[in-house]
Amino acid sequence: MKEVMKICPFCIPVQMTLYRCLVAVIGVLAVVVFVAVVFQSTPDAPAPQAEYEARMSVSVVCENAVKQRFRAPSHIGSGGWPSPDVKELPGSRFRLASYVDAENEAGETVRTNFVCIAEGSGEDYEVVELTVR
């Protein structure tokens, strides 16, 4: 003889409802995680292009300040443009620590270290401090 299983008519709707709720909760969580990842923003991080332009501007204003300070500068910095030696400081300031090869009064080329601090924003920077060592 075959055994016939009796199923409670009230259990099937309850199981289906629990299953649907579980699927709905997992779906909502997946959407929340997706939206959080897609729209994640870091407002404190500068855009790469803006940072590049700032470093370029600081390199130019510092180079101009160094050229005015020395008699006959022939080479400034360690190469690369903008200078890889430009470091960001707090308060919209940048620091360029590098060197200049320039002629002295005797006509000899002498290497001199300098530190230039520039302040500003965008492409508008000005030298606030130039220290020659």
N, C-alpha and C positions, 0 to 999 in steps of 0.2 A: 504494500500500500504506500501510496505517496503521502508524504507529510505536507501539509499545507500550513504555511506560516501566516499567522494572522498579524496584520500590521494595524497599529493604532491609527485611526483616521486623523487624529489630532497631532500626531508626531510629525508627519510629512510637512505640513505647512510651517511648523515651527523650525524644522531643520532648514528648509528653503529660505526662510526669513533670516536666520542666523547666517547662512551662507551669503546671501545678498548683502547683508550689513557688513560682513567681513570684506567682501569684494569692494564695496563702496568706500570703506575706511582706507583700505590699501590704495585705492585709486586716488582719493583725496590727498593722502600723504605723498604719493608720487608726484602729483601736480604741484603741491607746495614746494617740494624739494627742487623740482625742475624750475619753477619760477624763481626761487631763491638763487639758484646757480646762474640762471640766465641774466637776471637783473642785479647781480651782485656788483657793487661799485665801491671804488676806493677813492673818495674825493681828495684825500691828502696826497695821493701819488700824482706827480706831474705827468702830463702827456709826453711821450718821447720826443715829439717835434718841438714842444715848448721848451723842454730841457735842453735840447740840442741848440735851439736859437739863443737861449740864455747863456750857455757855455760859449757859443760863438761870439756873442756880444761882449762878454767878459774878456775873452781872449783878445779881441780887437782893442777895447779901451785900455787894457793893461799893456798891450804891445805899444800903443801910441804913447802912453805915459812913460814907458821905459825908453822909447826912442827920444823923447824930449829931454830925459834926464842924462843920457849919455852922449858923448861927443860924436862917435861914429860907430853905432851898433851895426855889426855885420850879421849876427845870428842870434835869434831869441828862442829859447825853449828847446825841448827835447824832440821836437818833431810831432807831426800829426796836426790836423786842424779840424775842429777846434782843439786847443791844447788838451791832452789827456790829463794834465796836471791840475785842471780846474776842479775844485771841490766845493760842494754846496755847504753853506753855513746857515745857522738859524737866522730868521729875520730878513729874507730876500737878499742875502749876501752870498758872495762867492769868493773863494780864495784861490789865487794862482801863485804857486811857489815854483820857481824855475830859475833859469840863469840867462845871462846875456853875454855874448862875446863882443867886446868893443875895444876900440883903440884907446890907449891912454895918451898923456901929453907927449910921451917919447915915441909914439907911433907903434908901440907894441900891442898885440892883441891880448887882452886879459879877460878871463872868464870871471864874472861876478854873479853871485846869487842874489835873488830878490824875492820879495813876497808882496803881492798886490792884492788888495781887498777892494772889491767893487760891490756897489749896492744899487738896486733898481728893480725893474720888472720888464717883462716882454723883451724888447730889443733896446730899451733905454736904460743903460747902466752908466754909472760914473765911478771913478776911482775915489775911494774915501781914505785909503792909506797905501803908501808905497814905501816899503822898507828895503834898503839895499844893504847887503852884508859883504 
